[in-house]
Amino acid sequence: MKLSSFADLLAARGLQLLPGSAAVPVELLVRLPDRTVAHFTARGTTLRLRLFAEHALAHVVIAPECGCADHHPQIGPDRLVVGAHAIPLAEREINGKLAFGWHHHEAGLLRLADAIPHFFTLLAAPQPAPAAPAADTRTLVSIG
């Protein structure tokens, strides 16, 4: 399956595949109807879905290889990524070691068509209950 076909499948469900997604290894950025961004990765033996607020996305400009204006423009293409300091709103994962007996990097070898069912499984997983709010705490700082 190509990313364009997957984008059509998502659109039929009211979801949007974002630029920066890749089929090999599978890495998907998907905007959900509530504008939350789902970041799905298949790496090592883990299939992981993290949900981020929309403002967690960043554009990264990729510099040309040689860096000279003679052969390439000074500014390369840009790519949409999850910001380095973004904190996920939620995280769900499938441990391939436990679920499938994987031992090395089998998740990274999955084709897009084989990873898609896992994406939808993690997306539909129930959200864990939020932790109880912490007691009012204060940090004392010594000056001097």
Backbone hydrogen bonds in HBPLUS format (Angstrom, degrees):
<---DONOR---> <-ACCEPTOR-->    atom                        ^
c    i                          cat <-CA-CA->   ^        H-A-AA   ^      H-
h    n   atom  resd res      DA  || num        DHA   H-A  angle D-A-AA Bond
n    s   type  num  typ     dist DA aas  dist angle  dist       angle   num
A0005-SER N   A0002-LYS O   3.10 MM   3  5.35 123.0  2.44 102.1 115.5     1
A0006-PHE N   A0002-LYS O   3.07 MM   4  6.43 157.6  2.12 151.2 158.0     2
A0007-ALA N   A0003-LEU O   2.77 MM   4  6.00 151.0  1.86 149.2 157.5     3
A0008-ASP N   A0004-SER O   3.15 MM   4  6.43 147.9  2.26 138.3 145.6     4
A0009-LEU N   A0005-SER O   3.04 MM   4  6.38 153.5  2.12 145.1 152.3     5
A0010-LEU N   A0006-PHE O   2.88 MM   4  6.19 159.5  1.93 154.1 159.2     6
A0011-ALA N   A0007-ALA O   2.90 MM   4  6.09 159.6  1.94 146.4 152.3     7
A0012-ALA N   A0008-ASP O   3.08 MM   4  6.30 147.9  2.19 144.7 152.1     8
A0013-ARG N   A0010-LEU O   2.81 MM   3  5.14 143.9  1.94 107.4 119.2     9
A0015-LEU N   A0010-LEU O   2.92 MM   5  4.88 166.7  1.94 135.1 131.5    10
A0014-GLY N   A0011-ALA O   3.06 MM   3  4.94 164.9  2.08 104.6 108.2    11
A0016-GLN N   A0031-ARG O   3.04 MM  15  5.04 158.7  2.09 142.7 148.4    12
A0031-ARG N   A0016-GLN O   2.76 MM  15  5.04 160.3  1.80 152.7 153.5    13
A0018-LEU N   A0029-LEU O   2.80 MM  11  5.35 174.6  1.81 160.4 158.4    14
A0022-ALA N   A0027-GLU O   2.68 MM   5  5.11 159.7  1.72 151.7 158.5    15
A0027-GLU N   A0022-ALA O   2.98 MM   5  5.11 162.2  2.01 146.1 144.0    16
A0042-ALA N   A0026-VAL O   3.15 MM  16  5.56 141.4  2.31 164.1 155.7    17
A0028-LEU N   A0040-PHE O   2.81 MM  12  5.00 160.0  1.85 145.9 152.9    18
A0040-PHE N   A0028-LEU O   2.88 MM  12  5.00 155.2  1.95 142.6 150.1    19
A0030-VAL N   A0038-ALA O   2.89 MM   8  5.07 161.9  1.92 148.4 154.4    20
A0038-ALA N   A0030-VAL O   2.74 MM   8  5.07 169.5  1.75 156.4 156.9    21
A0032-LEU N   A0036-THR O   2.79 MM   4  5.34 175.7  1.80 169.9 171.4    22
A0035-ARG N   A0032-LEU O   2.87 MM   3  5.25 154.7  1.94 126.3 127.5    23
A0037-VAL N   A0052-PHE O   2.83 MM  15  5.11 172.8  1.83 155.0 157.2    24
A0052-PHE N   A0037-VAL O   2.78 MM  15  5.11 160.5  1.81 149.8 156.7    25
A0039-HIS N   A0050-ARG O   2.75 MM  11  5.14 165.6  1.77 158.0 163.1    26
A0050-ARG N   A0039-HIS O   2.91 MM  11  5.14 162.2  1.94 138.5 143.6    27
A0041-THR N   A0048-ARG O   2.86 MM   7  5.35 155.6  1.92 151.0 159.1    28
A0048-ARG N   A0041-THR O   2.93 MM   7  5.35 166.3  1.95 155.9 160.5    29
A0043-ARG N   A0046-THR O   3.07 MM   3  5.57 154.6  2.14 168.4 166.1    30
A0046-THR N   A0043-ARG O   2.81 MM   3  5.57 166.1  1.82 153.8 155.0    31
A0107-ALA N   A0044-GLY O   2.90 MM  63  5.46 142.2  2.04 157.5 159.7    32
A0096-GLY N   A0045-THR O   2.67 MM  51  4.88 142.5  1.80 166.3 177.7    33
A0047-LEU N   A0094-ILE O   3.10 MM  47  5.11 168.4  2.11 148.9 152.6    34
A0094-ILE N   A0047-LEU O   2.77 MM  47  5.11 155.3  1.83 150.7 158.8    35
A0049-LEU N   A0092-ARG O   2.80 MM  43  5.25 169.8  1.81 164.1 164.6    36
A0092-ARG N   A0049-LEU O   2.84 MM  43  5.25 162.7  1.87 156.3 162.2    37
A0051-LEU N   A0090-ALA O   2.91 MM  39  5.23 166.4  1.93 147.2 150.0    38
A0089-LEU N   A0051-LEU O   2.61 MM  38  5.43 154.1  1.67 156.8 164.5    39
A0056-ALA N   A0053-ALA O   2.96 MM   3  5.63 164.6  1.98 123.8 127.6    40
A0057-LEU N   A0054-GLU O   3.28 MM   3  6.14 173.6  2.28 124.4 125.7    41
A0083-GLY N   A0056-ALA O   2.75 MM  27  5.58 173.0  1.75 167.2 169.7    42
A0058-ALA N   A0081-VAL O   2.75 MM  23  5.38 157.5  1.80 159.8 163.7    43
A0081-VAL N   A0058-ALA O   2.86 MM  23  5.38 166.3  1.88 161.9 166.5    44
A0060-VAL N   A0079-ARG O   2.82 MM  19  5.21 161.8  1.86 150.7 156.9    45
A0079-ARG N   A0060-VAL O   2.76 MM  19  5.21 147.2  1.86 143.2 154.4    46
A0062-ILE N   A0077-PRO O   2.75 MM  15  5.50 174.7  1.75 166.2 167.1    47
A0086-ALA N   A0083-GLY O   3.14 MM   3  5.23 168.2  2.16 112.3 114.1    48
A0099-ALA N   A0095-ASN O   2.88 MM   4  6.04 174.2  1.88 161.9 163.9    49
A0100-PHE N   A0096-GLY O   2.93 MM   4  5.11 152.7  2.00 123.2 132.0    50
A0102-TRP N   A0096-GLY O   3.05 MM   6  5.36 165.0  2.08 127.6 124.0    51
A0101-GLY N   A0097-LYS O   3.24 MM   4  4.57 130.8  2.50 106.1 114.6    52
A0108-GLY N   A0105-HIS O   3.11 MM   3  5.51 123.0  2.45 106.9 119.9    53
A0109-LEU N   A0106-GLU O   3.07 MM   3  5.11 144.5  2.20  98.9 109.7    54
A0110-LEU N   A0107-ALA O   3.20 MM   3  5.43 161.1  2.23 107.2 113.0    55
A0114-ASP N   A0111-ARG O   2.98 MM   3  5.26 126.7  2.27 103.9 117.9    56
A0115-ALA N   A0111-ARG O   2.99 MM   4  6.27 139.1  2.16 150.6 163.2    57
A0115-ALA N   A0112-LEU O   3.08 MM   3  5.08 128.9  2.35  97.5 111.4    58
A0116-ILE N   A0112-LEU O   3.02 MM   4  6.13 144.9  2.15 157.4 164.8    59
A0118-HIS N   A0115-ALA O   3.01 MM   3  5.39 121.9  2.36 109.2 123.7    60
A0119-PHE N   A0115-ALA O   3.04 MM   4  6.38 149.4  2.14 151.0 160.6    61
A0119-PHE N   A0116-ILE O   3.04 MM   3  4.96 116.6  2.45  95.9 111.9    62
A0120-PHE N   A0116-ILE O   3.04 MM   4  6.39 163.2  2.07 162.6 164.4    63
A0121-THR N   A0117-PRO O   2.94 MM   4  6.12 148.1  2.04 141.5 151.0    64
A0122-LEU N   A0118-HIS O   2.96 MM   4  6.13 166.6  1.98 151.1 153.5    65
A0123-LEU N   A0119-PHE O   2.90 MM   4  6.07 152.8  1.97 147.0 155.7    66
A0124-ALA N   A0120-PHE O   3.00 MM   4  6.05 147.5  2.11 139.7 146.8    67
A0125-ALA N   A0122-LEU O   3.28 MM   3  5.07 147.2  2.39  93.3 102.8    68
